[in-house]
Amino acid sequence: MTLLKITEKAFFQLKNIQKNYNSKYILFGIKSGGCNGFDYFLKPTNQVPEKYDELYIKDDIKIILCNKSLLYILGTEIDYKNDILGNSFKFNNPNAKSTCGCGTSFSA
């Protein structure tokens, strides 16, 4: 299984975030919340990966997959959409049992 998939639109946005925040990494994981149980987060950081984190590198973008979230986000595709609701990251997670309508939270 692939650790992570990133579309070109999402890659462009992540690259801009990393540049604008002058960060070495982007931390990707989940936290409790949202309308379906878990919310995704993408956070610029300069903190080095922890012992059990996974590091995903695509060109000059380094994404830390949070070790506490890893089982829930493995294989997730990150996309970026511009639609009538605005601009946002969308997640296609093969591990999700259900997702919310906006695509930003899920249940496992």
N, C-alpha and C positions, 0 to 999 in steps of 0.2 A: 504494500500500500504506500502511496505517495504521502509524504509528511503534510504537504500543503500545495495548493494550486492558487496561482494569482493571475487574473486576467490582465491584459495590457492596460486597461483603464485604471484598475486598482493599483497596478505597479506604478503608474505615473503619479497617482495621488499619494501613495506611500513614500515615493521618492521626494515629493514636494514637502510632505510632513517632516521627513527626516532632515531635509535641508533647512526648512524654516525654523525648526526647533534645535538645529545644530546638534542632533543626537547621533550616537553611534549605532543604536539599535531601535527596533520597534518591538514592544512586548505585545504578544497576542495571547489572549486567554478568555476565560469566562468568569462571571461572578453571579451570585444569586440575584434574581430580580427579573424585571420585564414582565410581560403579560403571559409568558409561557414557562417560567421557571428559571431560565438562565439567560443572561445578557452577554454578548460578546464585547470585548474591548480591544482596542488597538491604541497603544500608548507609547509615545516617544520616550526613550530612556538612554542614559549613559551608564547605567548599572550593568556590570558584566553578568552573563548568564550564571544561574545557580547550578549546583552540581548535577541535578537530574533534568534540567531544561534541555530542550532540543534547539539547535541553531539551524535555521533555514536561510540559505544565502542564494540570492538571485541577482546576478550582476553586482551592483554596489549596494544593494539593500540587504541588511541583516535583520532577520526576524527571529526573536526568541519566542519559542512556544513554551508557555508556562507549564512547568512540570505538574502542577496541581490540576491543570485543565487538559493535559495531553490526551487522555483517553477519550475525552469528549470532543476534541477538535481535530483529531488525526484525520487527514484526507479532506479537510474542508477547502472549498473553493471560495476565495475572496474576490468579489467583483465590486465595481463602482457604477452606480446608476444615476443618471440625470433623468428625472421624470416629473410629472405634475406635482408630486409630493415633495420635490426638492432633490438635492444631491446627497447621496449617502452610500456607505459600504453595504453590500448585501452578501450574505453568507449561504452557501449551499453545502450543508453538512450531512454526509452520509450516515452519521451516527444519531441524528435527531429523529425522535419518534414522531414529533409534531413541531410545527413552527407557527409563529404568529403571522398575521397578514403582512406586516411591514418587513419581515425577514430579519429582524434584529434580535429576536429571542427564540428559544426552543426548549423542548423538554427532552429528557434522555430516558 
